[in-house]
Amino acid sequence: MVKEKVLYKKRAFLNSDSYGGSAHVIAEVTYDDCCGVSANLHIADCTRAIDLSFPTHDAKARANSLRKVGMLIEVLTKFEEAILEGVPYAEEAERKSKEERKKRRKAKASSGPTR
């Protein structure tokens, strides 16, 4: 009889409740007597999904899988830092866009009705 043991399982929505959408992540690491350890990561946004496997069947595969996890952590950490660095630029662009819309509404209102 094959016995499966869940070593780790996490399902989480990536967007905040106020943002909505179906973006999510599912991370799962299981062990069974027949196949050993199985590690998979599923990441999805509203229109796309990817599935990543992290093989553990031998020492080389395990080392590579751990390298993949480390690389993902490193890239995502730097990605987050770059987004944070870009926030002031995004805020300035948003402010300018609001000002332009306000100017257009004001100009349209002061021009009176068109015939």
N, C-alpha and C positions, 0 to 999 in steps of 0.2 A: 504494500500500500504506500503510495507516494504521499508524503506529508509536506505541505507547503507552509512556510513560515514567512510572514511579512516582516521584513527588517525595517522598512521605512515606506510610508505611503502618505503623500500630501497632495491634496487637490485645493487649488486656490484661484479665485478670480483675480485678475491683474488690475482691473480698473476699480476705482472707488465707486461706492454705491451711487453717488451723485452723478458720476460720469456715465454709468451704464455700460452696456455692451457685453459681449460674451468672451472677451479675452481671458484666457486661463492657462494654468500650468498644472500638469500632473507629473509627479515624480514618484517612482515606485522601485523599490529594491526588494526582491523576494528570494527565498531559498527553498529548494525542494531536493529530496533525496536522489531524484533521477537526473535533473539537469543542473544542479548546483545553484549558483547565484545568477539572477537575472536582474539587470538594472536598465531602466528606460526612463526617458524624459520626453514629455509631450508638451509643446508650447503652441498656443493658438491665439490669434487676434480675431477680429470679426470676419475676415475673409480668407485667411491663410493658416496653415498648420504645419509644424514640422515634428518629426519623431526622431529622437536620438537614442541609439543603443550604446551601452557601455559594457562590452563583453568582459567576462572574467574567467574564461575557461582555462587559461594558462597564465604563467607569470608575465609573459610579454603583453598579453591582452590586458591583464589587470593594470600593469604599469601604464599602458597607453590610455586606458579608461580614466585612471586617476589624473594623468596629464591633461586629458580633455576637460575634465571637471575643473582643474586648476586654471586652465586657459580661459574657460568660460567665465569663471569668477573674476579673473584679471581683466578681461575685455569688458565685462558688464560694469565693473567698478570704474574703469576709465571712461566708459560710455556715460555713466551717471555723472562723473566729474565734468565731462565736456558739456552735458546738458545744463548743469548748474552754472558753468562758465558762460553759457549762451543766454541765460535768463535775462540779464540786463539788455541785451540786444533785442530779444523778443519783446520785452516790455516797452522799449523805445519804439519799435515798429508798431506795436499795438496802439500806443499813445498817439503816434502820428496818423495812423489810420482813422482813429476816432476823431481827431481834430479835422481831418479832411472831410469826413462824412458830415461833421457839424457845420463846416464852412459851406458845403454844397447845399445842405438843407436851408441854411440861413440865406444864401444867395437865391435859391429857388423861391423862398417865401417872400423876399424883398422885391423880386422881379414882378410880382403880381400875376394875375391870371393871364394865360396866353389865349389868343384867338386864332 
